[in-house]
Amino acid sequence: MVTFRGQTYPGKHKPIIELDVFERCQDLLQGKNRRVRNANHYLAGGMFVCAHCGYGITGERIVRRMKSGRVHEYVYYRCGNLEPAPDHPVVRWRQDQLEEAIQRDLAALHIPHDERRDWFRRHLAAACDDQNRLREERNRQARKRLTELDQMQQRLLDGYLGGAIEKEAFTAKTTEMKAEAERVRQQLDGAGTCGDEVGQHVLALFDFAQNAGQDWGVSGKDARRAILGRVLLKRSLSDVSLVTTKRKPFDVLIEGLDLSKSRGDSTPVELFVQGIRAWEPGIKGLLSRETVKRD
């Protein structure tokens, strides 16, 4: 169509785009369905990846002007792949739908039965106490051995100076005892304690897990991102579902509590404590400090 002196005439050239496409573009330029930049898409920015192609999930805010004049705003999260494969489904979630899915996922950490939850918490505390007593006994034995080695080295030196021990034997035995003493000192220096390092956080982390879904619902955006970082090791979105992998030890609560296993290293209680001990120092400090703070 060509407009000349107020009159509209049909054009003779072939249209570059279809009329409906042109009209939708005009709607965007005039504010209808317009995407607003620099929106606070707090669930984007590396929080999720596409389950189909691995691209990051990006956010977009859409403003729609209705015929009535009212303005509706919507936030969507979609796959950031601009050249998806032909069989790639449309991965696009409205923010409120994604928030509900996350809250359900976190709520799955909660043990619904009071008796089972109380039992597990009591046994977590008992496991820490047992490990702490065992550590103290091992440290006592190690300190005793250091004293014995020191006395043995002194007697060895006296024998060498008194001429009762040859130099070659003295040197070999001294080297052997010094090496053993160094190993014992390293054992003492590296002895982790459930009471000092893990025990002070294990119950707080368990309580945090039991309230994660509820805390998510009442927290602000920054706190929500922190909760996801603490609990979820991997986070991906498909076209129909949220897929997550829980960070240890929270995975124990998802896999189910087989309370019939009350002894050994594979009980849910032991696995939960071991999961905390397996954290790298940097992650352990961050998670423990933030969890105790509880936003």
N, C-alpha and C positions, 0 to 999 in steps of 0.2 A: 504494500500500500504506500502511495506517495501523496503527501499533502502539499497543495500549491494554492496560495491565495485563498485559504479557507476551505478549499474543495479537496476531497480525497478521491484519488484515482487508483485503480489497480495497477501495480507495477508489471512491467514486461519481463524483468529479470527473474531468474530462478532464486527462490529464497535460500539463504545460507543455512538457516535453522528453521525448525518448525515454529508455528505461531504460538503453540501452547508453551514451548520452551522459552520463547522470548517473553511471554507474559509472566512466567514464573520468575525470570530474572528481574523483570521490572518490579515485581512484588518484593523481592529481596532488597533491591536498591531503595525501595520506598519504606522499608522497615518491617515488612511482613516476613516472618520466619527468618529474621536476620540473625546471624551468628555474631555474638559479642566477644571480642578478644579480651585476653587478660582476666578471664573469669577464674574464680577460685575453685578449680576442679580438684578437690582434695583427694579423690580416689584415683587420680591419674598420676603422672610423674613417676613411673616405675613401680607403682603399687601392684599392678596386674599386667599379665601378658595374655595374648590371644592363645587359646588352647589349640588352635588349628595351625597357625603359622609361626608363633613365637614372637610376633611383633608386640610392642608395648601398647597398652590400652590408653587412648587419649580421650580427653573430655571436650565437650562443646556445649555451649549454652544457646538455646534457641528462643527467640522472642516472637510471639505470634500476636498480631493485632486482629481482633475479632471484628465482625461487622458491627457489633454493638459499640465498638470503641474501646472495650476492655483489652488489657494486655496480659497475656499469659506467658510465663517464663518456664522453660524446661531445661534440665541438664541431662545430657546423655553421655554415655561412655561407649566408645566403639573401638574396633581394631584400627590401629594406625597404619596398616599396610595399604598403600595407595595403588599397588598393582597386585591384587590377590589372584590366586589361581582360579580357573573357571569353576572348580568345585568348592571353592571357599564359601561357606555360608555367611550370611550377614550377622556379624556379632555386634549388637547394639543394645545397650541396657539403659533404661531410664534410671536416674539416680536413686529414686525412692525404692525401685525394685531391687537394685543392687544392695542398697543398705539393708533391706529386709532379708535378703539372702545371706549377707554377712552376719547379721544378728542371729539368724537360725544356726549358722555354722558355728559361731562362738558359743551359743547356748548348748550345743551338743557336748561341751566339756563338763557341763553340770551333771552331777550324780543325783538323780531325782529322789532316791530313797534316803530318808534321813539316817536310818540305821547303818546302811552301807557307807554313806558319806562320813559319819562319825567314826565308824570302825576304821576306815581307811586313814583318816586324819590321826587317830590315836596311834595306829601302827607306824605311820610316818615318823611321829615323834619318838616312838620306841626304837625304831631302826636307827635314828640319829644317835640316840643315847647308847645303843649297843656298839655302833661303830666308833663312837667317841671313847668308850671304855676300852675297846680293842686297840685303838690308836695309842691311848695312854700306856697300855701294857707294852706295846711294841716299842714305844719311845723309852720306857723305863729299861727294857732289856737292852736297847741300843746304848743308852748312857752307861749302863753297867759294863757292857762290852768295851766301850771306850776307856773306862777306868782300868779294866783288866789289861788292855793292850798297852796302856801307858806304863803300868807296873811291869809288864813283861819286857818292854823296851828298856826300862831302867835296869832290870836284872841282867838283860843281855849285854848292856853297856858295861856293867860292873864285871861281868865275866870276861869280856874282851879286854878291859883295862887290867884285870888281874891275870891275864895270860891263859885263862882256861878255854878260851874260844879263839879259833883261827880267824884272821881278817876276812878271808873269803866267805866263811860261814856266817860271820857277823854281818857282813855287807848284804848277803842274800836274805838273811832272816830279817834284818832291819827294813829292807825294801819291801818285803812281803807284809810285815806288820803295818808299815806306813800306808801301803795301798789299801789294806783292810780298814784301817782307821778312817781313811778318806771316804771309802764307800759308806761306812756307818754314819759319818757326818753328813754326807749327801742325803742319806735316808732320813736323818733327823730334819735337815733343812727343807726337804721336799715333802715332808709328811703333811698331807692335807687333813683337815679335821672337819668332820661333819658338824661339830658344834660351833667351830669358829668360822668356817668358810661356807658351808652349805646349810647347816642346821638352822642358822639364823634367818635364812631365806626360804627354806623348803616349805614351811607351813604358810608363810605369806604368799608364796607362789601358788600353792594349792588353793588357798582362799581366793586369790585373784582369779584362778581358772574357774572356780565355782560361780563367780560373779561376772565373768567376762562379757557374757551376752547382755546382762542388765547394765553393766558399766558402759558398754558401747552405746546403748540406747540413750543415755543421759549425758554423754560426753560431747565436748566440742570437737571441731575438725582435727586440730593438732593432736588431741588426746586419742582420737579414733585411729589416726595413722600410727601412733605409738603402740596402741593395743595390737594392731595387725602385725607390726614389726616384731613384737614380743612373742606372739603365739604362732604365727603362720610363717613357715619356712618358704613355701612356694604358693603362689596365688595366680590362677589363670581363669579366664572366662571363655566359655564356648557360646554358641548361639542360644543354648537353652539352660546351661547350668554353671554354677560356680564350683571350681575344683581347687581344693587346698590340700597342702601337706603340712601337718602340725610339727612345730619345732619340739624336740625333746625337752622336757619330759611330758609335754601335753599330749603327745601321741598315745601315751599309755591310757589316758582317760577315754580316748576315742575308740581304741581297739577293744575296750571292754575289760572289766575287772573280774578276773577269775579268782575269787577269794578262796577257792578250795586249795590253791597253792599257798600254803602258809609257811613253807620252808624253802631254803635254797636261794640262788641268785637270780631266779627268773620270776619271782613273785611280782605282782604289780607294785608293791611298796618298794622293793629293791630296784626295780626298773625305773621308777619315778625318781628315786634318789640318785641312781647312776646317771640318769638323763641330765640332771642338774650338774653333776660333777664333770660331765663330758663337755660342758660349755667351754669355749675358748675364753681366756681371761678377759679380753675386751668385751665380748658379748655378755659374759657373766656379770661383770661390774655394771654394765649399762642396764641389763634387765633387772638385776636385783635392786639397784638403786631406784629405778623408776617404779618398780612394783611396790616397794615399801612406801613410796610417796603416794601411790594410788590416785594420782591426778586430783 
